[in-house]
Amino acid sequence: MNWQDILYILFAVFFGYLPYKVLQKKSPRGLKDITLKTSLFLMVWFLLFSLLLLLQIYKPTIDLSLGPLGIFLFTTLVWIFVPLIVPRYRNYPKKFLDSGKKLYIGELNPKTYYLKYFEVVFQQVKFIYLLEVVLGGLSIWEKLLSFTIIIVIIHLGNLFFLPIKETLFFTLLSLPMAAVFGILITQGYLLFTASLHLWFYLLYSVAPWLGKDKS
């Protein structure tokens, strides 16, 4: 491991997430109340730092064949249309979503829902940078173990910004996620892991709208 690579990703993660996390912490409702202008700024911000990381990877191992690319494009289209269609046919789950800092994408408000898309892309680029650059010199098992530990630590950092139950929920999920994502990304399937990541949040956000908690 090269300290220069470690410092670079620490720089990218810290400043990449800084405005996002500050806003998440600042408001009692988290990111639910940000303006469209702020949301667009954060989307561009995540995209910029994703590119800063991606451009530092020499020949990133990414399978761009029809299968992974098609799944990713289909997932993106679904992600675009969900906040435009679901609220039109389902009632707003007020009791669930208005209770504290629930994950902001649950409201299916396009200005914040699309923001999550770019944040997930940033996460995925961060993952491939970790695996191919920071941990690139390790054996596959050392790489996967180190990757899993790093991901768990990152998720535990949400204790400073999110409720304890929500943080622990995502931290526990990060254990199998890190193992699966680590294996797939090292095989070149970054677009597939990005799709899985997006589908998880899509289903998580749509679930309250399909339940009995409506008003």
PAZAPA-4460 file (N, C-alpha, C; in steps of 0.05 Angstrom, whole numbers, plus 32768, in hexadecimal, padded with zeros to 4 digits):
% residues 215
    n_x    n_y    n_z   ca_x   ca_y   ca_z    c_x    c_y    c_z   seq   type   mol
   8011   7FE8   8000   8000   8000   8000   8011   8019   8000     1      M     A
   8009   802C   7FEF   8018   8045   7FED   800A   805B   7FFD     2      N     A
   8019   8068   800E   800D   807D   801F   8001   8094   800E     3      W     A
   800D   8099   7FF7   8003   80AE   7FE6   7FE7   80A7   7FDC     4      Q     A
   7FE3   808D   7FD5   7FC8   8084   7FCC   7FB4   8086   7FE3     5      D     A
   7FBD   807F   7FFB   7FAB   8080   8013   7FA3   809C   8019     6      I     A
   7FB6   80AE   8018   7FB0   80CB   801D   7F9E   80D6   8008     7      L     A
   7FA2   80CD   7FEF   7F91   80D7   7FD9   7F74   80CF   7FDD     8      Y     A
   7F6F   80B6   7FE4   7F53   80AE   7FE8   7F47   80BA   8001     9      I     A
   7F57   80BE   8016   7F4D   80CC   802D   7F45   80E9   8027    10      L     A
   7F56   80F6   8016   7F4F   8111   800D   7F35   8111   7FFD    11      F     A
   7F33   80FE   7FEA   7F1B   80FD   7FD9   7F02   80F7   7FE9    12      A     A
   7F04   80E4   7FFB   7EEC   80DC   800B   7EE4   80F3   801E    13      V     A
   7EF8   80FF   802C   7EF2   8114   803F   7EE4   812C   8031    14      F     A
   7EF1   8136   801C   7EE6   814E   800F   7ECF   8147   7FFD    15      F     A
   7ECE   812E   7FF3   7EB8   8126   7FE2   7E9E   8125   7FF2    16      G     A
   7EA0   811C   800B   7E88   8119   801C   7E83   8132   802E    17      Y     A
   7E97   8144   8030   7E94   815A   8043   7E7A   816A   8041    18      L     A
   7E74   8176   802A   7E5B   8185   8029   7E42   8174   802D    19      P     A
   7E43   815C   8023   7E2C   8149   8026   7E27   8142   8043    20      Y     A
   7E3C   813B   8052   7E39   8134   806E   7E32   814C   8080    21      K     A
   7E3E   8163   807A   7E38   817B   8089   7E1A   8182   8087    22      V     A
   7E10   8181   806F   7DF3   8186   806B   7DE2   8171   8078    23      L     A
   7DEB   8158   8077   7DDC   8142   8084   7DDB   8146   80A2    24      Q     A
   7DF0   8150   80AE   7DF1   8154   80CB   7DE3   816E   80D3    25      K     A
   7DE4   8182   80C2   7DDB   819D   80CA   7DBD   819E   80CE    26      K     A
   7DAD   8191   80BD   7D90   8193   80BE   7D83   817D   80CE    27      S     A
   7D6E   8184   80DD   7D60   816F   80EC   7D54   8159   80DA    28      P     A
   7D4F   8160   80C1   7D44   814D   80AE   7D59   8143   809B    29      R     A
   7D72   8147   80A2   7D88   813D   8091   7D89   814C   8076    30      G     A
   7D8A   813C   8061   7D8C   8148   8046   7D71   814C   8038    31      L     A
   7D5C   8147   8047   7D41   8148   803B   7D3A   8165   8033    32      K     A
   7D45   8179   8040   7D3D   8195   803B   7D50   81A5   8029    33      D     A
   7D63   8197   801D   7D76   81A7   800C   7D68   81B1   7FF3    34      I     A
   7D72   81C7   7FE8   7D66   81D3   7FD0   7D6F   81C4   7FB7    35      T     A
   7D62   81C9   7FA1   7D69   81BD   7F88   7D86   81C5   7F80    36      L     A
   7D8C   81DE   7F85   7DA6   81E9   7F7E   7DBC   81DA   7F8E    37      K     A
   7DB7   81D6   7FA8   7DCA   81C7   7FB9   7DCD   81AB   7FB0    38      T     A
   7DB7   819E   7FA9   7DB7   8183   7F9F   7DC8   8180   7F86    39      S     A
   7DC4   8192   7F73   7DD3   8191   7F5A   7DF1   8195   7F5F    40      L     A
   7DF7   81A8   7F72   7E13   81AC   7F79   7E20   8192   7F84    41      F     A
   7E11   8184   7F96   7E1C   816C   7FA1   7E1F   8156   7F8D    42      L     A
   7E0D   8154   7F79   7E0F   8141   7F64   7E29   8145   7F54    43      M     A
   7E2E   815E   7F4C   7E46   8165   7F3D   7E5F   8160   7F4F    44      V     A
   7E5D   8166   7F68   7E73   8162   7F7B   7E7B   8145   7F7D    45      W     A
   7E67   8133   7F80   7E6C   8116   7F81   7E78   810D   7F66    46      F     A
   7E6E   8117   7F50   7E78   810F   7F36   7E95   8118   7F33    47      L     A
   7E9B   8130   7F3C   7EB7   813A   7F3A   7ECA   8128   7F49    48      L     A
   7EC3   8122   7F62   7ED6   8112   7F72   7ED7   80F5   7F69    49      F     A
   7EC1   80EB   7F5C   7EC2   80D1   7F50   7ED6   80D0   7F3A    50      S     A
   7ED6   80E5   7F29   7EE9   80E7   7F13   7F06   80EA   7F1D    51      L     A
   7F0A   80F9   7F33   7F24   80FD   7F3F   7F30   80E2   7F48    52      L     A
   7F1F   80D0   7F52   7F28   80B6   7F5B   7F2D   80A4   7F43    53      L     A
   7F19   80A4   7F31   7F1A   8091   7F1A   7F32   8097   7F08    54      L     A
   7F39   80B0   7F04   7F4F   80B7   7EF3   7F6A   80B0   7EFF    55      L     A
   7F6B   80A9   7F18   7F84   80A1   7F25   7F88   8083   7F24    56      Q     A
   7F75   8075   7F18   7F77   8058   7F16   7F82   8051   7EFA    57      I     A
   7F99   8044   7EF9   7FA5   803D   7EDF   7F97   8025   7ED4    58      Y     A
   7F89   8029   7EBD   7F7A   8013   7EB0   7F67   8005   7EC4    59      K     A
   7F53   8013   7ECE   7F40   8006   7EE1   7F33   7FED   7ED4    60      P     A
   7F30   7FD8   7EE4   7F24   7FC0   7EDB   7F06   7FC2   7EDC    61      T     A
   7EFA   7FCB   7EC6   7EDD   7FCE   7EC5   7ED2   7FC1   7EAC    62      I     A
   7EC1   7FAD   7EB0   7EB5   7F9E   7E9A   7E9F   7FB0   7E8D    63      D     A
   7EA4   7FB8   7E74   7E90   7FC9   7E66   7E81   7FBA   7E51    64      L     A
   7E7F   7FA0   7E54   7E71   7F8F   7E41   7E53   7F94   7E44    65      S     A
   7E43   7F89   7E31   7E27   7F8F   7E2F   7E17   7F88   7E49    66      L     A
   7E1F   7F72   7E56   7E10   7F69   7E6E   7E11   7F7E   7E85    67      G     A
   7E29   7F82   7E90   7E2B   7F96   7EA6   7E22   7FB2   7E9F    68      P     A
   7E29   7FBA   7E86   7E22   7FD5   7E7D   7E04   7FD8   7E7A    69      L     A
   7DF7   7FC3   7E6F   7DDA   7FC3   7E6B   7DCB   7FC4   7E85    70      G     A
   7DD5   7FB4   7E99   7DC8   7FB4   7EB3   7DCA   7FCF   7EC1    71      I     A
   7DE2   7FDB   7EBE   7DE7   7FF5   7ECB   7DD5   800B   7EBE    72      F     A
   7DD3   800B   7EA4   7DC2   801E   7E96   7DA4   801A   7E9C    73      L     A
   7D9C   8001   7E9E   7D80   7FFB   7EA5   7D7A   8005   7EC1    74      F     A
   7D8D   7FFF   7ED4   7D8A   8008   7EF0   7D88   8027   7EF1    75      T     A
   7D98   8034   7EE1   7D98   8052   7EE1   7D7D   805C   7ED7    76      T     A
   7D72   804F   7EC2   7D57   8057   7EB8   7D41   8053   7ECD    77      L     A
   7D42   803D   7EDB   7D2F   8038   7EF1   7D32   804D   7F06    78      V     A
   7D4B   8053   7F0D   7D51   8067   7F22   7D45   8082   7F1A    79      W     A
   7D46   8089   7F01   7D3C   80A2   7EF7   7D1D   80A4   7EFA    80      I     A
   7D10   808E   7EF3   7CF3   808F   7EF1   7CE4   8089   7F0C    81      F     A
   7CF1   807B   7F1E   7CE4   8074   7F38   7CD9   808C   7F46    82      V     A
   7CE8   80A2   7F4B   7CDC   80B8   7F5A   7CC7   80C8   7F4A    83      P     A
   7CC6   80C3   7F30   7CB2   80D0   7F20   7C98   80C0   7F1F    84      L     A
   7C99   80A6   7F24   7C82   8095   7F20   7C76   808C   7F3B    85      I     A
   7C86   8083   7F4E   7C7B   8077   7F67   7C6A   808B   7F77    86      V     A
   7C74   80A4   7F7B   7C63   80B7   7F8B   7C48   80BE   7F7D    87      P     A
   7C47   80B9   7F63   7C2E   80BF   7F54   7C18   80AB   7F5A    88      R     A
   7C21   8092   7F61   7C0D   807D   7F65   7C0C   8072   7F82    89      Y     A
   7C1E   807C   7F93   7C1E   8073   7FAF   7C1D   808B   7FC1    90      R     A
   7C10   8088   7FD8   7C0E   809E   7FEC   7C28   80A1   7FFB    91      N     A
   7C2E   80B9   8003   7C46   80BF   8012   7C46   80B2   802D    92      Y     A
   7C5A   80A1   8034   7C5B   8093   804E   7C64   80A7   8064    93      P     A
   7C53   80B8   806B   7C59   80CF   807E   7C64   80C5   8099    94      K     A
   7C57   80B2   80A5   7C5E   80A9   80C0   7C7B   809F   80C0    95      K     A
   7C83   8090   80AC   7C9E   8085   80AB   7CB3   809A   80A4    96      F     A
   7CAE   80A9   808F   7CC2   80BB   8085   7CC5   80D5   8095    97      L     A
   7CB1   80DD   80A3   7CB2   80F5   80B3   7CBD   80F1   80CF    98      D     A
   7CC5   80D8   80D5   7CCF   80D3   80F0   7CEE   80D4   80F1    99      S     A
   7CF8   80ED   80F4   7D14   80F1   80F7   7D23   80F1   80DC   100      G     A
   7D3D   80EA   80DE   7D4E   80EB   80C6   7D4F   80D1   80B7   101      K     A
   7D38   80C9   80AD   7D37   80B1   809D   7D47   80B7   8083   102      K     A
   7D50   80A2   8076   7D60   80A6   805E   7D51   80B7   804A   103      L     A
   7D5D   80CD   8041   7D4F   80E2   8033   7D44   80D8   8018   104      Y     A
   7D4F   80C4   800C   7D45   80BB   7FF2   7D29   80AE   7FF5   105      I     A
   7D21   80A7   800E   7D07   809B   8012   7CF0   80AC   800A   106      G     A
   7CF5   80C6   8009   7CE0   80D9   8001   7CDB   80D8   7FE2   107      E     A
   7CED   80CC   7FD4   7CEB   80CB   7FB6   7CE8   80E6   7FAA   108      L     A
   7CF6   80F9   7FB5   7CF7   8114   7FAA   7D0F   8115   7F96   109      N     A
   7D09   8119   7F7C   7D1E   8118   7F68   7D37   8127   7F6F   110      P     A
   7D35   813F   7F7A   7D4D   814F   7F7F   7D60   8142   7F93   111      K     A
   7D56   8132   7FA5   7D67   8124   7FB8   7D6B   8107   7FB1   112      T     A
   7D57   80FB   7FA4   7D59   80DF   7F9B   7D70   80DB   7F87   113      Y     A
   7D71   80EE   7F74   7D86   80EC   7F60   7DA2   80F1   7F6C   114      Y     A
   7DA3   8101   7F81   7DBC   8106   7F8F   7DC8   80EC   7F99   115      L     A
   7DB7   80DA   7FA3   7DC1   80C1   7FAE   7DCE   80B0   7F98   116      K     A
   7DC5   80B2   7F7F   7DD0   80A4   7F69   7DEE   80AC   7F66   117      Y     A
   7DF4   80C5   7F67   7E0F   80CF   7F64   7E20   80C8   7F7C   118      F     A
   7E14   80C7   7F93   7E23   80BF   7FAB   7E2A   80A1   7FAA   119      E     A
   7E19   8091   7F9F   7E1F   8074   7F9C   7E35   8071   7F87   120      V     A
   7E34   8080   7F72   7E49   807E   7F5E   7E64   8085   7F6A   121      V     A
   7E64   809A   7F7B   7E7D   80A2   7F89   7E87   808B   7F9B   122      F     A
   7E74   807E   7FA9   7E7C   8068   7FBA   7E89   8051   7FA9   123      Q     A
   7E7D   804B   7F93   7E87   8035   7F82   7EA3   803C   7F77   124      Q     A
   7EA7   8054   7F6F   7EC2   805C   7F66   7ED6   805B   7F7D   125      V     A
   7ECD   8063   7F94   7EDE   8061   7FAC   7EE6   8043   7FB1   126      K     A
   7ED3   8031   7FAD   7ED8   8015   7FB1   7EEE   800A   7F9E   127      F     A
   7EEB   8011   7F84   7EFE   8007   7F71   7F1A   8013   7F75   128      I     A
   7F1B   802C   7F7E   7F34   8039   7F85   7F42   802A   7F9C   129      Y     A
   7F32   8024   7FB0   7F3D   8015   7FC7   7F48   7FFA   7FBF   130      L     A
   7F39   7FEC   7FAF   7F40   7FD0   7FA8   7F58   7FD0   7F94   131      L     A
   7F58   7FE2   7F81   7F6C   7FE0   7F6C   7F85   7FF1   7F71   132      E     A
   7F82   8006   7F81   7F99   8017   7F86   7FA4   8014   7FA2   133      V     A
   7F93   801A   7FB6   7F9C   8019   7FD2   7FA4   7FFD   7FDB   134      V     A
   7F93   7FE9   7FD4   7F97   7FCE   7FDC   7FA1   7FBC   7FC5   135      L     A
   7FA9   7FC8   7FB0   7FB0   7FBA   7F98   7FC7   7FA6   7F9B   136      G     A
   7FDA   7FAB   7FAD   7FF1   7F99   7FB0   7FEC   7F81   7FC2   137      G     A
   7FD4   7F7E   7FCD   7FCE   7F69   7FE0   7FC3   7F50   7FD1   138      L     A
   7FC4   7F39   7FDF   7FB7   7F21   7FD4   7F99   7F25   7FD4   139      S     A
   7F8B   7F15   7FC5   7F6E   7F19   7FC3   7F60   7F17   7FDE   140      I     A
   7F68   7F05   7FEF   7F5B   7F02   8009   7F62   7F19   801C   141      W     A
   7F7B   7F22   801B   7F83   7F39   802B   7F75   7F52   8021   142      E     A
   7F71   7F54   8007   7F64   7F6B   7FFC   7F46   7F6C   8004   143      K     A
   7F39   7F55   8003   7F1C   7F54   800A   7F18   7F59   8027   144      L     A
   7F2A   7F4E   8038   7F27   7F52   8055   7F2C   7F6F   805C   145      L     A
   7F41   7F7B   8051   7F47   7F97   8056   7F31   7FA9   804C   146      S     A
   7F26   7FA3   8034   7F11   7FB2   8028   7EF8   7FB2   803A   147      F     A
   7EF1   7F9A   8044   7EDA   7F97   8056   7EDD   7FA7   806F   148      T     A
   7EF4   7FA6   807B   7EF9   7FB5   8094   7EF7   7FD3   808F   149      I     A
   7F02   7FDD   8079   7F01   7FF9   8072   7EE4   8002   806E   150      I     A
   7ED4   7FF2   8060   7EB8   7FF9   805A   7EA8   7FFA   8074   151      I     A
   7EAD   7FE7   8086   7E9E   7FE8   80A0   7EA5   8001   80B0   152      V     A
   7EBF   8008   80B0   7EC8   8020   80BF   7EBB   8039   80B3   153      I     A
   7EBA   803A   8098   7EAD   8051   808B   7E90   8053   8093   154      I     A
   7E82   803C   8093   7E65   803D   809A   7E61   8045   80B7   155      H     A
   7E73   803C   80C9   7E70   8044   80E5   7E74   8062   80E9   156      L     A
   7E82   806F   80D6   7E85   808B   80D7   7E6B   809B   80D5   157      G     A
   7E56   808D   80CB   7E3C   809A   80C9   7E2F   809F   80E5   158      N     A
   7E3B   8094   80FA   7E31   8099   8115   7E31   80B7   811B   159      L     A
   7E43   80C6   810D   7E44   80E3   8112   7E2E   80F2   8102   160      F     A
   7E20   80E4   80F0   7E0D   80F2   80DE   7DF1   80E6   80DE   161      F     A
   7DEF   80CD   80E5   7DD5   80BF   80E3   7DCD   80B3   80FE   162      L     A
   7DB3   80AC   8102   7DAB   809E   811A   7DBA   8084   811E   163      P     A
   7DBD   807B   8137   7DCD   8063   813D   7DC1   804B   812F   164      I     A
   7DA7   8047   8130   7D9B   802F   8124   7D9F   802E   8106   165      K     A
   7D9D   8045   80F9   7DA1   8045   80DC   7DBE   8040   80D5   166      E     A
   7DD0   804B   80E5   7DED   8046   80E0   7DF4   8029   80E4   167      T     A
   7DEA   801D   80FA   7DF0   8001   80FF   7DE4   7FEF   80E9   168      L     A
   7DCC   7FF6   80E0   7DBF   7FE6   80CB   7DD0   7FE6   80B2   169      F     A
   7DDA   7FFD   80A9   7DEA   7FFE   8091   7E06   7FF2   8095   170      F     A
   7E10   7FF4   80AE   7E2B   7FE9   80B4   7E2A   7FCA   80B2   171      T     A
   7E15   7FBE   80BE   7E12   7FA1   80BC   7E0E   7F98   809F   172      L     A
   7DFF   7FA7   8090   7DFC   7FA0   8073   7E16   7FA3   8064   173      L     A
   7E27   7FB5   806D   7E40   7FB9   805F   7E53   7FA1   8060   174      S     A
   7E50   7F8F   8074   7E61   7F78   8076   7E5E   7F65   805E   175      L     A
   7E46   7F5B   8058   7E44   7F4A   8040   7E47   7F5A   8027   176      P     A
   7E3E   7F73   8027   7E41   7F84   8010   7E5E   7F88   8008   177      M     A
   7E6F   7F8D   801B   7E8B   7F92   8015   7E98   7F78   8009   178      A     A
   7E91   7F61   8014   7E9C   7F48   800A   7E93   7F43   7FED   179      A     A
   7E79   7F46   7FE8   7E6F   7F42   7FCD   7E7A   7F56   7FB9   180      V     A
   7E78   7F70   7FC1   7E82   7F85   7FB0   7EA0   7F82   7FAA   181      F     A
   7EAF   7F7B   7FBF   7ECC   7F78   7FBC   7ED3   7F62   7FA7   182      G     A
   7EC5   7F4C   7FA9   7ECA   7F36   7F96   7EC2   7F3E   7F7A   183      I     A
   7EAB   7F4A   7F77   7EA1   7F51   7F5C   7EB2   7F68   7F4F   184      L     A
   7EB9   7F7C   7F5F   7EC9   7F92   7F54   7EE5   7F89   7F4C   185      I     A
   7EF1   7F77   7F5B   7F0B   7F6C   7F53   7F0A   7F5C   7F39   186      T     A
   7EF2   7F52   7F32   7EEE   7F43   7F1A   7EE6   7F56   7F02   187      Q     A
   7EE3   7F70   7F08   7EDC   7F83   7EF3   7EBF   7F8B   7EF2   188      G     A
   7EAF   7F81   7F04   7E92   7F86   7F03   7E89   7F9E   7F13   189      Y     A
   7E97   7FB5   7F10   7E90   7FCD   7F1E   7E73   7FD7   7F17   190      L     A
   7E6C   7FD5   7EFD   7E52   7FDE   7EF5   7E3C   7FCC   7F01   191      L     A
   7E42   7FB3   7F05   7E2F   7FA1   7F12   7E2B   7FA7   7F2F   192      F     A
   7E41   7FAC   7F3E   7E3F   7FB3   7F5A   7E32   7FCF   7F5D   193      T     A
   7E37   7FE1   7F4B   7E29   7FFB   7F4C   7E0B   7FF7   7F49   194      A     A
   7E03   7FE5   7F37   7DE7   7FDF   7F33   7DDA   7FD3   7F4C   195      S     A
   7DE8   7FC0   7F58   7DDF   7FB4   7F71   7DDB   7FC8   7F86   196      L     A
   7DEF   7FDA   7F89   7DEE   7FEF   7F9D   7DD6   8001   7F99   197      H     A
   7DD1   8009   7F80   7DBB   801A   7F79   7DA0   800C   7F7E   198      L     A
   7D9F   7FF3   7F77   7D86   7FE4   7F7C   7D7F   7FE1   7F99   199      W     A
   7D94   7FDE   7FAA   7D8F   7FDD   7FC7   7D82   7FF6   7FD0   200      F     A
   7D8D   800D   7FC9   7D81   8026   7FD2   7D66   802C   7FC5   201      Y     A
   7D63   8023   7FAD   7D49   8026   7F9F   7D33   8017   7FAE   202      L     A
   7D38   7FFE   7FB5   7D24   7FEE   7FC3   7D20   7FF8   7FDF   203      L     A
   7D36   8001   7FEC   7D34   800C   8007   7D23   8025   8008   204      Y     A
   7D24   8035   7FF3   7D15   804E   7FF3   7CF8   804A   7FEA   205      S     A
   7CF3   8037   7FDA   7CD8   8032   7FD0   7CC7   8022   7FE4   206      V     A
   7CD4   8011   7FF4   7CC6   8000   8007   7CB1   800E   8018   207      A     A
   7CB7   8025   8024   7CA3   8033   8035   7C8A   803B   8025   208      P     A
   7C8D   8040   800C   7C76   8048   7FFB   7C64   8030   7FF4   209      W     A
   7C6F   8018   7FF7   7C5F   8000   7FF0   7C52   7FF4   8009   210      L     A
   7C59   7FFD   8021   7C4F   7FF2   8039   7C34   7FFE   8041   211      G     A
   7C2C   7FF9   805A   7C12   8002   8064   7C14   801D   8071   212      K     A
   7C2C   8027   8075   7C2F   8041   8082   7C2C   8058   806E   213      D     A
   7C12   805E   8068   7C0C   8074   8055   7BF9   8087   8061   214      K     A
   7BFA   80A0   8057   7BE7   80B4   8061   7BDF   80C7   804B   215      S     A
***
